């Protein structure tokens, strides 16, 4: 699904989405996704727990959800 890109820390969401547009559009088309979120959390972020809980904690949805990691691990 595309090759790794280098970003400046804090790059705007649109820059990241633009760099991966082909892959993101492919996933949206294949699975019918209507929205896309970008989240960036470094290990030393003082409030890193809140985004982790919101986006990465185990939870359920009535619809399908996919996570596309640009860097790091999940």
N, CA, C, O and CB atoms as a CASP TS submission, in Angstrom:
PFRMAT TS
TARGET T0000
AUTHOR 0000-0000-0000
METHOD Language model
MODEL 1
PARENT N/A
ATOM      1  N   UNK     1       0.818  -1.197   0.000  1.00  0.00           N
ATOM      2  CA  UNK     1       0.000   0.000   0.000  1.00  0.00           C
ATOM      3  C   UNK     1       0.856   1.252   0.000  1.00  0.00           C
ATOM      4  O   UNK     1       0.639   2.073   0.892  1.00  0.00           O
ATOM      5  CB  UNK     1      -0.928   0.003   1.195  1.00  0.00           C
ATOM      6  N   UNK     2       1.721   1.475  -0.815  1.00  0.00           N
ATOM      7  CA  UNK     2       2.495   2.716  -0.839  1.00  0.00           C
ATOM      8  C   UNK     2       3.778   2.587  -0.056  1.00  0.00           C
ATOM      9  O   UNK     2       3.931   1.703   0.786  1.00  0.00           O
ATOM     10  CB  UNK     2       1.678   3.862  -0.290  1.00  0.00           C
ATOM     11  N   UNK     3       4.684   3.474  -0.346  1.00  0.00           N
ATOM     12  CA  UNK     3       5.971   3.434   0.327  1.00  0.00           C
ATOM     13  C   UNK     3       6.027   4.485   1.420  1.00  0.00           C
ATOM     14  O   UNK     3       5.236   5.428   1.433  1.00  0.00           O
ATOM     15  CB  UNK     3       7.110   3.642  -0.672  1.00  0.00           C
ATOM     16  N   UNK     4       6.973   4.315   2.341  1.00  0.00           N
ATOM     17  CA  UNK     4       7.127   5.235   3.463  1.00  0.00           C
ATOM     18  C   UNK     4       7.533   6.616   2.980  1.00  0.00           C
ATOM     19  O   UNK     4       8.309   6.756   2.034  1.00  0.00           O
ATOM     20  CB  UNK     4       8.158   4.702   4.454  1.00  0.00           C
ATOM     21  N   UNK     5       7.001   7.629   3.638  1.00  0.00           N
ATOM     22  CA  UNK     5       7.319   9.015   3.337  1.00  0.00           C
ATOM     23  C   UNK     5       7.936   9.630   4.590  1.00  0.00           C
ATOM     24  O   UNK     5       7.692   9.164   5.702  1.00  0.00           O
ATOM     25  CB  UNK     5       6.046   9.810   2.873  1.00  0.00           C
ATOM     26  N   UNK     6       8.728  10.669   4.405  1.00  0.00           N
ATOM     27  CA  UNK     6       9.315  11.383   5.548  1.00  0.00           C
ATOM     28  C   UNK     6       8.512  12.661   5.774  1.00  0.00           C
ATOM     29  O   UNK     6       8.177  13.373   4.827  1.00  0.00           O
ATOM     30  CB  UNK     6      10.841  11.711   5.302  1.00  0.00           C
ATOM     31  N   UNK     7       8.208  12.941   7.037  1.00  0.00           N
ATOM     32  CA  UNK     7       7.451  14.133   7.391  1.00  0.00           C
ATOM     33  C   UNK     7       8.176  14.904   8.469  1.00  0.00           C
ATOM     34  O   UNK     7       8.923  14.332   9.263  1.00  0.00           O
ATOM     35  CB  UNK     7       6.038  13.769   7.852  1.00  0.00           C
ATOM     36  N   UNK     8       7.953  16.193   8.492  1.00  0.00           N
ATOM     37  CA  UNK     8       8.420  17.023   9.598  1.00  0.00           C
ATOM     38  C   UNK     8       7.458  16.779  10.754  1.00  0.00           C
ATOM     39  O   UNK     8       6.249  16.690  10.540  1.00  0.00           O
ATOM     40  CB  UNK     8       8.490  18.560   9.203  1.00  0.00           C
ATOM     41  N   UNK     9       7.972  16.671  11.968  1.00  0.00           N
ATOM     42  CA  UNK     9       7.125  16.464  13.134  1.00  0.00           C
ATOM     43  C   UNK     9       6.068  17.563  13.175  1.00  0.00           C
ATOM     44  O   UNK     9       6.382  18.747  13.054  1.00  0.00           O
ATOM     45  CB  UNK     9       7.967  16.450  14.445  1.00  0.00           C
ATOM     46  N   UNK    10       4.842  17.165  13.343  1.00  0.00           N
ATOM     47  CA  UNK    10       3.752  18.125  13.394  1.00  0.00           C
ATOM     48  C   UNK    10       3.207  18.503  12.027  1.00  0.00           C
ATOM     49  O   UNK    10       2.470  19.482  11.905  1.00  0.00           O
ATOM     50  CB  UNK    10       4.204  19.352  14.098  1.00  0.00           C
ATOM     51  N   UNK    11       3.558  17.739  10.993  1.00  0.00           N
ATOM     52  CA  UNK    11       3.059  18.023   9.647  1.00  0.00           C
ATOM     53  C   UNK    11       1.539  18.076   9.680  1.00  0.00           C
ATOM     54  O   UNK    11       0.901  17.298  10.389  1.00  0.00           O
ATOM     55  CB  UNK    11       3.550  16.952   8.628  1.00  0.00           C
ATOM     56  N   UNK    12       0.959  18.995   8.913  1.00  0.00           N
ATOM     57  CA  UNK    12      -0.503  19.093   8.910  1.00  0.00           C
ATOM     58  C   UNK    12      -1.172  17.848   8.328  1.00  0.00           C
ATOM     59  O   UNK    12      -0.599  17.143   7.497  1.00  0.00           O
ATOM     60  CB  UNK    12      -0.936  20.317   8.124  1.00  0.00           C
ATOM     61  N   UNK    13      -2.385  17.601   8.780  1.00  0.00           N
ATOM     62  CA  UNK    13      -3.150  16.441   8.344  1.00  0.00           C
ATOM     63  C   UNK    13      -3.220  16.357   6.829  1.00  0.00           C
ATOM     64  O   UNK    13      -3.036  15.276   6.269  1.00  0.00           O
ATOM     65  CB  UNK    13      -4.549  16.486   8.926  1.00  0.00           C
ATOM     66  N   UNK    14      -3.476  17.452   6.159  1.00  0.00           N
ATOM     67  CA  UNK    14      -3.613  17.432   4.702  1.00  0.00           C
ATOM     68  C   UNK    14      -2.321  17.022   3.995  1.00  0.00           C
ATOM     69  O   UNK    14      -2.369  16.385   2.943  1.00  0.00           O
ATOM     70  CB  UNK    14      -4.048  18.796   4.210  1.00  0.00           C
ATOM     71  N   UNK    15      -1.176  17.377   4.559  1.00  0.00           N
ATOM     72  CA  UNK    15       0.107  16.969   3.968  1.00  0.00           C
ATOM     73  C   UNK    15       0.275  15.452   4.052  1.00  0.00           C
ATOM     74  O   UNK    15       0.730  14.815   3.102  1.00  0.00           O
ATOM     75  CB  UNK    15       1.289  17.678   4.682  1.00  0.00           C
ATOM     76  N   UNK    16      -0.090  14.893   5.175  1.00  0.00           N
ATOM     77  CA  UNK    16       0.018  13.441   5.350  1.00  0.00           C
ATOM     78  C   UNK    16      -0.975  12.720   4.448  1.00  0.00           C
ATOM     79  O   UNK    16      -0.622  11.748   3.779  1.00  0.00           O
ATOM     80  CB  UNK    16      -0.221  13.050   6.824  1.00  0.00           C
ATOM     81  N   UNK    17      -2.213  13.194   4.429  1.00  0.00           N
ATOM     82  CA  UNK    17      -3.218  12.567   3.561  1.00  0.00           C
ATOM     83  C   UNK    17      -2.835  12.687   2.095  1.00  0.00           C
ATOM     84  O   UNK    17      -3.044  11.752   1.321  1.00  0.00           O
ATOM     85  CB  UNK    17      -4.592  13.198   3.790  1.00  0.00           C
ATOM     86  N   UNK    18      -2.280  13.818   1.707  1.00  0.00           N
ATOM     87  CA  UNK    18      -1.859  14.014   0.315  1.00  0.00           C
ATOM     88  C   UNK    18      -0.762  13.025  -0.063  1.00  0.00           C
ATOM     89  O   UNK    18      -0.773  12.473  -1.163  1.00  0.00           O
ATOM     90  CB  UNK    18      -1.368  15.458   0.097  1.00  0.00           C
ATOM     91  N   UNK    19       0.172  12.804   0.835  1.00  0.00           N
ATOM     92  CA  UNK    19       1.283  11.890   0.557  1.00  0.00           C
ATOM     93  C   UNK    19       0.807  10.453   0.378  1.00  0.00           C
ATOM     94  O   UNK    19       1.431   9.680  -0.350  1.00  0.00           O
ATOM     95  CB  UNK    19       2.308  11.956   1.680  1.00  0.00           C
ATOM     96  N   UNK    20      -0.281  10.093   1.028  1.00  0.00           N
ATOM     97  CA  UNK    20      -0.810   8.732   0.967  1.00  0.00           C
ATOM     98  C   UNK    20      -2.172   8.670   0.266  1.00  0.00           C
ATOM     99  O   UNK    20      -2.929   7.717   0.445  1.00  0.00           O
ATOM    100  CB  UNK    20      -0.929   8.160   2.373  1.00  0.00           C
ATOM    101  N   UNK    21      -2.468   9.689  -0.525  1.00  0.00           N
ATOM    102  CA  UNK    21      -3.786   9.813  -1.159  1.00  0.00           C
ATOM    103  C   UNK    21      -4.209   8.547  -1.913  1.00  0.00           C
ATOM    104  O   UNK    21      -5.345   8.097  -1.766  1.00  0.00           O
ATOM    105  CB  UNK    21      -3.784  10.992  -2.115  1.00  0.00           C
ATOM    106  N   UNK    22      -3.321   7.976  -2.708  1.00  0.00           N
ATOM    107  CA  UNK    22      -3.674   6.801  -3.510  1.00  0.00           C
ATOM    108  C   UNK    22      -4.086   5.646  -2.591  1.00  0.00           C
ATOM    109  O   UNK    22      -5.116   5.012  -2.824  1.00  0.00           O
ATOM    110  CB  UNK    22      -2.483   6.376  -4.418  1.00  0.00           C
ATOM    111  N   UNK    23      -3.311   5.372  -1.573  1.00  0.00           N
ATOM    112  CA  UNK    23      -3.617   4.271  -0.655  1.00  0.00           C
ATOM    113  C   UNK    23      -4.888   4.545   0.147  1.00  0.00           C
ATOM    114  O   UNK    23      -5.719   3.653   0.320  1.00  0.00           O
ATOM    115  CB  UNK    23      -2.443   4.034   0.297  1.00  0.00           C
ATOM    116  N   UNK    24      -5.039   5.770   0.636  1.00  0.00           N
ATOM    117  CA  UNK    24      -6.228   6.124   1.409  1.00  0.00           C
ATOM    118  C   UNK    24      -7.476   6.024   0.540  1.00  0.00           C
ATOM    119  O   UNK    24      -8.490   5.468   0.962  1.00  0.00           O
ATOM    120  CB  UNK    24      -6.093   7.544   1.992  1.00  0.00           C
ATOM    121  N   UNK    25      -7.399   6.563  -0.667  1.00  0.00           N
ATOM    122  CA  UNK    25      -8.547   6.491  -1.577  1.00  0.00           C
ATOM    123  C   UNK    25      -8.896   5.046  -1.921  1.00  0.00           C
ATOM    124  O   UNK    25     -10.071   4.699  -2.043  1.00  0.00           O
ATOM    125  CB  UNK    25      -8.258   7.277  -2.860  1.00  0.00           C
ATOM    126  N   UNK    26      -7.881   4.210  -2.076  1.00  0.00           N
ATOM    127  CA  UNK    26      -8.119   2.798  -2.372  1.00  0.00           C
ATOM    128  C   UNK    26      -8.874   2.127  -1.226  1.00  0.00           C
ATOM    129  O   UNK    26      -9.826   1.385  -1.465  1.00  0.00           O
ATOM    130  CB  UNK    26      -6.787   2.071  -2.631  1.00  0.00           C
ATOM    131  N   UNK    27      -8.460   2.379   0.006  1.00  0.00           N
ATOM    132  CA  UNK    27      -9.151   1.815   1.165  1.00  0.00           C
ATOM    133  C   UNK    27     -10.582   2.346   1.271  1.00  0.00           C
ATOM    134  O   UNK    27     -11.510   1.590   1.557  1.00  0.00           O
ATOM    135  CB  UNK    27      -8.377   2.132   2.451  1.00  0.00           C
ATOM    136  N   UNK    28     -10.756   3.649   1.038  1.00  0.00           N
ATOM    137  CA  UNK    28     -12.090   4.245   1.113  1.00  0.00           C
ATOM    138  C   UNK    28     -13.012   3.645   0.059  1.00  0.00           C
ATOM    139  O   UNK    28     -14.176   3.356   0.336  1.00  0.00           O
ATOM    140  CB  UNK    28     -12.009   5.767   0.939  1.00  0.00           C
ATOM    141  N   UNK    29     -12.501   3.464  -1.123  1.00  0.00           N
ATOM    142  CA  UNK    29     -13.311   2.899  -2.195  1.00  0.00           C
ATOM    143  C   UNK    29     -13.627   1.424  -1.919  1.00  0.00           C
ATOM    144  O   UNK    29     -14.768   0.988  -2.071  1.00  0.00           O
ATOM    145  CB  UNK    29     -12.588   3.048  -3.545  1.00  0.00           C
ATOM    146  N   UNK    30     -12.623   0.676  -1.520  1.00  0.00           N
ATOM    147  CA  UNK    30     -12.805  -0.756  -1.305  1.00  0.00           C
ATOM    148  C   UNK    30     -13.788  -1.065  -0.170  1.00  0.00           C
ATOM    149  O   UNK    30     -14.583  -2.000  -0.268  1.00  0.00           O
ATOM    150  CB  UNK    30     -11.468  -1.400  -1.008  1.00  0.00           C
ATOM    151  N   UNK    31     -13.727  -0.270   0.908  1.00  0.00           N
ATOM    152  CA  UNK    31     -14.540  -0.559   2.082  1.00  0.00           C
ATOM    153  C   UNK    31     -15.686   0.431   2.317  1.00  0.00           C
ATOM    154  O   UNK    31     -16.450   0.279   3.270  1.00  0.00           O
ATOM    155  CB  UNK    31     -13.666  -0.586   3.284  1.00  0.00           C
ATOM    156  N   UNK    32     -15.804   1.433   1.460  1.00  0.00           N
ATOM    157  CA  UNK    32     -16.898   2.391   1.592  1.00  0.00           C
ATOM    158  C   UNK    32     -16.733   3.387   2.723  1.00  0.00           C
ATOM    159  O   UNK    32     -17.721   3.939   3.207  1.00  0.00           O
ATOM    160  CB  UNK    32     -18.162   1.663   1.781  1.00  0.00           C
ATOM    161  N   UNK    33     -15.500   3.626   3.154  1.00  0.00           N
ATOM    162  CA  UNK    33     -15.265   4.591   4.228  1.00  0.00           C
ATOM    163  C   UNK    33     -15.675   5.991   3.777  1.00  0.00           C
ATOM    164  O   UNK    33     -15.445   6.377   2.631  1.00  0.00           O
ATOM    165  CB  UNK    33     -13.779   4.577   4.659  1.00  0.00           C
ATOM    166  N   UNK    34     -16.284   6.746   4.690  1.00  0.00           N
ATOM    167  CA  UNK    34     -16.743   8.106   4.392  1.00  0.00           C
ATOM    168  C   UNK    34     -15.885   9.169   5.069  1.00  0.00           C
ATOM    169  O   UNK    34     -15.981  10.347   4.727  1.00  0.00           O
ATOM    170  CB  UNK    34     -18.189   8.272   4.820  1.00  0.00           C
ATOM    171  N   UNK    35     -15.056   8.771   6.016  1.00  0.00           N
ATOM    172  CA  UNK    35     -14.224   9.752   6.719  1.00  0.00           C
ATOM    173  C   UNK    35     -12.846   9.163   7.014  1.00  0.00           C
ATOM    174  O   UNK    35     -12.658   7.947   7.028  1.00  0.00           O
ATOM    175  CB  UNK    35     -14.906  10.206   8.033  1.00  0.00           C
ATOM    176  N   UNK    36     -11.894  10.061   7.246  1.00  0.00           N
ATOM    177  CA  UNK    36     -10.511   9.686   7.527  1.00  0.00           C
ATOM    178  C   UNK    36     -10.010  10.584   8.654  1.00  0.00           C
ATOM    179  O   UNK    36     -10.239  11.794   8.625  1.00  0.00           O
ATOM    180  CB  UNK    36      -9.602   9.813   6.245  1.00  0.00           C
ATOM    181  N   UNK    37      -9.338  10.016   9.633  1.00  0.00           N
ATOM    182  CA  UNK    37      -8.731  10.776  10.720  1.00  0.00           C
ATOM    183  C   UNK    37      -7.227  10.584  10.675  1.00  0.00           C
ATOM    184  O   UNK    37      -6.742   9.508  10.325  1.00  0.00           O
ATOM    185  CB  UNK    37      -9.300  10.344  12.095  1.00  0.00           C
ATOM    186  N   UNK    38      -6.490  11.627  11.029  1.00  0.00           N
ATOM    187  CA  UNK    38      -5.038  11.544  11.172  1.00  0.00           C
ATOM    188  C   UNK    38      -4.725  11.867  12.626  1.00  0.00           C
ATOM    189  O   UNK    38      -5.205  12.858  13.176  1.00  0.00           O
ATOM    190  CB  UNK    38      -4.287  12.528  10.179  1.00  0.00           C
ATOM    191  N   UNK    39      -3.915  11.017  13.234  1.00  0.00           N
ATOM    192  CA  UNK    39      -3.500  11.256  14.613  1.00  0.00           C
ATOM    193  C   UNK    39      -1.989  11.050  14.691  1.00  0.00           C
ATOM    194  O   UNK    39      -1.442  10.139  14.069  1.00  0.00           O
ATOM    195  CB  UNK    39      -4.258  10.308  15.615  1.00  0.00           C
ATOM    196  N   UNK    40      -1.331  11.900  15.456  1.00  0.00           N
ATOM    197  CA  UNK    40       0.109  11.797  15.641  1.00  0.00           C
ATOM    198  C   UNK    40       0.402  11.893  17.137  1.00  0.00           C
ATOM    199  O   UNK    40       0.100  12.896  17.783  1.00  0.00           O
ATOM    200  CB  UNK    40       0.868  12.911  14.839  1.00  0.00           C
ATOM    201  N   UNK    41       0.992  10.832  17.665  1.00  0.00           N
ATOM    202  CA  UNK    41       1.310  10.805  19.089  1.00  0.00           C
ATOM    203  C   UNK    41       2.723  10.271  19.255  1.00  0.00           C
ATOM    204  O   UNK    41       3.015   9.128  18.900  1.00  0.00           O
ATOM    205  CB  UNK    41       0.285   9.937  19.885  1.00  0.00           C
ATOM    206  N   UNK    42       3.591  11.105  19.796  1.00  0.00           N
ATOM    207  CA  UNK    42       4.953  10.674  20.092  1.00  0.00           C
ATOM    208  C   UNK    42       4.999  10.135  21.520  1.00  0.00           C
ATOM    209  O   UNK    42       4.183  10.523  22.355  1.00  0.00           O
ATOM    210  CB  UNK    42       5.967  11.846  19.904  1.00  0.00           C
ATOM    211  N   UNK    43       5.953   9.241  21.804  1.00  0.00           N
ATOM    212  CA  UNK    43       6.032   8.661  23.151  1.00  0.00           C
ATOM    213  C   UNK    43       6.161   9.689  24.271  1.00  0.00           C
ATOM    214  O   UNK    43       5.720   9.433  25.392  1.00  0.00           O
ATOM    215  CB  UNK    43       7.193   7.727  23.219  1.00  0.00           C
ATOM    216  N   UNK    44       6.757  10.847  23.989  1.00  0.00           N
ATOM    217  CA  UNK    44       6.951  11.837  25.045  1.00  0.00           C
ATOM    218  C   UNK    44       5.829  12.884  25.108  1.00  0.00           C
ATOM    219  O   UNK    44       5.949  13.863  25.845  1.00  0.00           O
ATOM    220  CB  UNK    44       8.276  12.531  24.846  1.00  0.00           C
ATOM    221  N   UNK    45       4.765  12.696  24.363  1.00  0.00           N
ATOM    222  CA  UNK    45       3.644  13.640  24.384  1.00  0.00           C
ATOM    223  C   UNK    45       3.039  13.642  25.783  1.00  0.00           C
ATOM    224  O   UNK    45       2.712  12.574  26.299  1.00  0.00           O
ATOM    225  CB  UNK    45       2.566  13.270  23.309  1.00  0.00           C
ATOM    226  N   UNK    46       2.877  14.820  26.423  1.00  0.00           N
ATOM    227  CA  UNK    46       2.398  14.855  27.807  1.00  0.00           C
ATOM    228  C   UNK    46       0.964  14.360  27.992  1.00  0.00           C
ATOM    229  O   UNK    46       0.604  13.928  29.087  1.00  0.00           O
ATOM    230  CB  UNK    46       2.499  16.247  28.324  1.00  0.00           C
ATOM    231  N   UNK    47       0.149  14.414  26.955  1.00  0.00           N
ATOM    232  CA  UNK    47      -1.240  13.970  27.067  1.00  0.00           C
ATOM    233  C   UNK    47      -1.517  12.808  26.106  1.00  0.00           C
ATOM    234  O   UNK    47      -2.602  12.715  25.533  1.00  0.00           O
ATOM    235  CB  UNK    47      -2.203  15.140  26.781  1.00  0.00           C
ATOM    236  N   UNK    48      -0.536  11.934  25.938  1.00  0.00           N
ATOM    237  CA  UNK    48      -0.668  10.866  24.951  1.00  0.00           C
ATOM    238  C   UNK    48      -1.753   9.852  25.297  1.00  0.00           C
ATOM    239  O   UNK    48      -2.247   9.167  24.402  1.00  0.00           O
ATOM    240  CB  UNK    48       0.643  10.157  24.801  1.00  0.00           C
ATOM    241  N   UNK    49      -2.131   9.737  26.536  1.00  0.00           N
ATOM    242  CA  UNK    49      -3.110   8.722  26.935  1.00  0.00           C
ATOM    243  C   UNK    49      -4.486   8.961  26.305  1.00  0.00           C
ATOM    244  O   UNK    49      -5.139   8.007  25.882  1.00  0.00           O
ATOM    245  CB  UNK    49      -3.239   8.696  28.452  1.00  0.00           C
ATOM    246  N   UNK    50      -4.934  10.212  26.236  1.00  0.00           N
ATOM    247  CA  UNK    50      -6.274  10.503  25.699  1.00  0.00           C
ATOM    248  C   UNK    50      -6.423  10.060  24.238  1.00  0.00           C
ATOM    249  O   UNK    50      -7.394   9.374  23.919  1.00  0.00           O
ATOM    250  CB  UNK    50      -6.569  12.002  25.813  1.00  0.00           C
ATOM    251  N   UNK    51      -5.498  10.425  23.341  1.00  0.00           N
ATOM    252  CA  UNK    51      -5.644   9.936  21.958  1.00  0.00           C
ATOM    253  C   UNK    51      -5.547   8.422  21.848  1.00  0.00           C
ATOM    254  O   UNK    51      -6.260   7.809  21.053  1.00  0.00           O
ATOM    255  CB  UNK    51      -4.590  10.564  21.076  1.00  0.00           C
ATOM    256  N   UNK    52      -4.672   7.816  22.640  1.00  0.00           N
ATOM    257  CA  UNK    52      -4.568   6.354  22.610  1.00  0.00           C
ATOM    258  C   UNK    52      -5.899   5.731  22.981  1.00  0.00           C
ATOM    259  O   UNK    52      -6.363   4.799  22.325  1.00  0.00           O
ATOM    260  CB  UNK    52      -3.463   5.859  23.563  1.00  0.00           C
ATOM    261  N   UNK    53      -6.512   6.250  24.034  1.00  0.00           N
ATOM    262  CA  UNK    53      -7.791   5.699  24.476  1.00  0.00           C
ATOM    263  C   UNK    53      -8.869   5.882  23.408  1.00  0.00           C
ATOM    264  O   UNK    53      -9.678   4.983  23.177  1.00  0.00           O
ATOM    265  CB  UNK    53      -8.231   6.362  25.787  1.00  0.00           C
ATOM    266  N   UNK    54      -8.880   7.033  22.766  1.00  0.00           N
ATOM    267  CA  UNK    54      -9.909   7.319  21.773  1.00  0.00           C
ATOM    268  C   UNK    54      -9.742   6.484  20.507  1.00  0.00           C
ATOM    269  O   UNK    54     -10.716   5.922  20.008  1.00  0.00           O
ATOM    270  CB  UNK    54      -9.891   8.790  21.420  1.00  0.00           C
ATOM    271  N   UNK    55      -8.520   6.395  19.981  1.00  0.00           N
ATOM    272  CA  UNK    55      -8.307   5.776  18.680  1.00  0.00           C
ATOM    273  C   UNK    55      -7.785   4.348  18.717  1.00  0.00           C
ATOM    274  O   UNK    55      -8.059   3.577  17.798  1.00  0.00           O
ATOM    275  CB  UNK    55      -7.371   6.597  17.909  1.00  0.00           C
ATOM    276  N   UNK    56      -7.048   3.978  19.744  1.00  0.00           N
ATOM    277  CA  UNK    56      -6.363   2.699  19.697  1.00  0.00           C
ATOM    278  C   UNK    56      -6.818   1.679  20.737  1.00  0.00           C
ATOM    279  O   UNK    56      -6.382   0.528  20.702  1.00  0.00           O
ATOM    280  CB  UNK    56      -4.924   2.926  19.853  1.00  0.00           C
ATOM    281  N   UNK    57      -7.682   2.082  21.656  1.00  0.00           N
ATOM    282  CA  UNK    57      -8.128   1.109  22.639  1.00  0.00           C
ATOM    283  C   UNK    57      -9.113   0.132  21.996  1.00  0.00           C
ATOM    284  O   UNK    57      -9.768   0.446  21.003  1.00  0.00           O
ATOM    285  CB  UNK    57      -8.774   1.816  23.850  1.00  0.00           C
ATOM    286  N   UNK    58      -9.197  -1.032  22.574  1.00  0.00           N
ATOM    287  CA  UNK    58     -10.121  -2.031  22.048  1.00  0.00           C
ATOM    288  C   UNK    58     -11.546  -1.557  22.284  1.00  0.00           C
ATOM    289  O   UNK    58     -11.929  -1.220  23.404  1.00  0.00           O
ATOM    290  CB  UNK    58      -9.883  -3.418  22.707  1.00  0.00           C
ATOM    291  N   UNK    59     -12.315  -1.538  21.218  1.00  0.00           N
ATOM    292  CA  UNK    59     -13.712  -1.130  21.299  1.00  0.00           C
ATOM    293  C   UNK    59     -14.442  -1.699  20.092  1.00  0.00           C
ATOM    294  O   UNK    59     -13.814  -2.255  19.191  1.00  0.00           O
ATOM    295  CB  UNK    59     -13.850   0.427  21.362  1.00  0.00           C
ATOM    296  N   UNK    60     -15.744  -1.565  20.068  1.00  0.00           N
ATOM    297  CA  UNK    60     -16.512  -2.113  18.963  1.00  0.00           C
ATOM    298  C   UNK    60     -17.276  -1.012  18.232  1.00  0.00           C
ATOM    299  O   UNK    60     -17.564   0.050  18.783  1.00  0.00           O
ATOM    300  CB  UNK    60     -17.479  -3.183  19.468  1.00  0.00           C
ATOM    301  N   UNK    61     -17.589  -1.302  16.980  1.00  0.00           N
ATOM    302  CA  UNK    61     -18.389  -0.415  16.134  1.00  0.00           C
ATOM    303  C   UNK    61     -19.428  -1.268  15.430  1.00  0.00           C
ATOM    304  O   UNK    61     -19.269  -2.481  15.292  1.00  0.00           O
ATOM    305  CB  UNK    61     -17.497   0.366  15.100  1.00  0.00           C
ATOM    306  N   UNK    62     -20.477  -0.624  14.994  1.00  0.00           N
ATOM    307  CA  UNK    62     -21.464  -1.345  14.194  1.00  0.00           C
ATOM    308  C   UNK    62     -21.004  -1.436  12.741  1.00  0.00           C
ATOM    309  O   UNK    62     -21.581  -2.179  11.947  1.00  0.00           O
ATOM    310  CB  UNK    62     -22.841  -0.654  14.280  1.00  0.00           C
ATOM    311  N   UNK    63     -19.971  -0.683  12.399  1.00  0.00           N
ATOM    312  CA  UNK    63     -19.420  -0.715  11.045  1.00  0.00           C
ATOM    313  C   UNK    63     -17.931  -1.072  11.099  1.00  0.00           C
ATOM    314  O   UNK    63     -17.335  -1.136  12.175  1.00  0.00           O
ATOM    315  CB  UNK    63     -19.631   0.652  10.334  1.00  0.00           C
ATOM    316  N   UNK    64     -17.348  -1.300   9.931  1.00  0.00           N
ATOM    317  CA  UNK    64     -15.941  -1.689   9.802  1.00  0.00           C
ATOM    318  C   UNK    64     -15.046  -0.469   9.969  1.00  0.00           C
ATOM    319  O   UNK    64     -15.381   0.616   9.493  1.00  0.00           O
ATOM    320  CB  UNK    64     -15.680  -2.367   8.435  1.00  0.00           C
ATOM    321  N   UNK    65     -13.901  -0.637  10.648  1.00  0.00           N
ATOM    322  CA  UNK    65     -12.927   0.434  10.840  1.00  0.00           C
ATOM    323  C   UNK    65     -11.543  -0.122  10.540  1.00  0.00           C
ATOM    324  O   UNK    65     -11.230  -1.252  10.915  1.00  0.00           O
ATOM    325  CB  UNK    65     -12.998   1.017  12.291  1.00  0.00           C
ATOM    326  N   UNK    66     -10.712   0.669   9.863  1.00  0.00           N
ATOM    327  CA  UNK    66      -9.344   0.258   9.569  1.00  0.00           C
ATOM    328  C   UNK    66      -8.376   1.310  10.088  1.00  0.00           C
ATOM    329  O   UNK    66      -8.674   2.504  10.080  1.00  0.00           O
ATOM    330  CB  UNK    66      -9.147   0.036   8.050  1.00  0.00           C
ATOM    331  N   UNK    67      -7.218   0.851  10.539  1.00  0.00           N
ATOM    332  CA  UNK    67      -6.143   1.765  10.960  1.00  0.00           C
ATOM    333  C   UNK    67      -4.998   1.617   9.983  1.00  0.00           C
ATOM    334  O   UNK    67      -4.564   0.504   9.686  1.00  0.00           O
ATOM    335  CB  UNK    67      -5.668   1.471  12.430  1.00  0.00           C
ATOM    336  N   UNK    68      -4.515   2.728   9.489  1.00  0.00           N
ATOM    337  CA  UNK    68      -3.429   2.787   8.502  1.00  0.00           C
ATOM    338  C   UNK    68      -2.285   3.514   9.187  1.00  0.00           C
ATOM    339  O   UNK    68      -2.345   4.729   9.376  1.00  0.00           O
ATOM    340  CB  UNK    68      -3.873   3.520   7.150  1.00  0.00           C
ATOM    341  N   UNK    69      -1.252   2.786   9.558  1.00  0.00           N
ATOM    342  CA  UNK    69      -0.137   3.377  10.294  1.00  0.00           C
ATOM    343  C   UNK    69       0.932   3.859   9.317  1.00  0.00           C
ATOM    344  O   UNK    69       1.422   3.091   8.489  1.00  0.00           O
ATOM    345  CB  UNK    69       0.461   2.358  11.297  1.00  0.00           C
ATOM    346  N   UNK    70       1.286   5.135   9.421  1.00  0.00           N
ATOM    347  CA  UNK    70       2.314   5.726   8.559  1.00  0.00           C
ATOM    348  C   UNK    70       3.692   5.444   9.145  1.00  0.00           C
ATOM    349  O   UNK    70       4.646   5.192   8.409  1.00  0.00           O
ATOM    350  CB  UNK    70       2.092   7.259   8.395  1.00  0.00           C
ATOM    351  N   UNK    71       3.794   5.486  10.463  1.00  0.00           N
ATOM    352  CA  UNK    71       5.064   5.223  11.124  1.00  0.00           C
ATOM    353  C   UNK    71       4.769   4.685  12.517  1.00  0.00           C
ATOM    354  O   UNK    71       3.667   4.860  13.038  1.00  0.00           O
ATOM    355  CB  UNK    71       5.951   6.508  11.189  1.00  0.00           C
ATOM    356  N   UNK    72       5.746   4.039  13.108  1.00  0.00           N
ATOM    357  CA  UNK    72       5.570   3.523  14.452  1.00  0.00           C
ATOM    358  C   UNK    72       4.883   2.175  14.439  1.00  0.00           C
ATOM    359  O   UNK    72       5.048   1.386  13.509  1.00  0.00           O
ATOM    360  CB  UNK    72       4.781   4.499  15.291  1.00  0.00           C
ATOM    361  N   UNK    73       4.112   1.919  15.481  1.00  0.00           N
ATOM    362  CA  UNK    73       3.440   0.636  15.600  1.00  0.00           C
ATOM    363  C   UNK    73       2.127   0.819  16.343  1.00  0.00           C
ATOM    364  O   UNK    73       1.903   1.819  17.024  1.00  0.00           O
ATOM    365  CB  UNK    73       4.337  -0.393  16.319  1.00  0.00           C
ATOM    366  N   UNK    74       1.278  -0.170  16.191  1.00  0.00           N
ATOM    367  CA  UNK    74      -0.024  -0.093  16.857  1.00  0.00           C
ATOM    368  C   UNK    74      -0.445  -1.444  17.344  1.00  0.00           C
ATOM    369  O   UNK    74      -1.517  -1.582  17.932  1.00  0.00           O
ATOM    370  CB  UNK    74      -1.082   0.475  15.929  1.00  0.00           C
TER
END
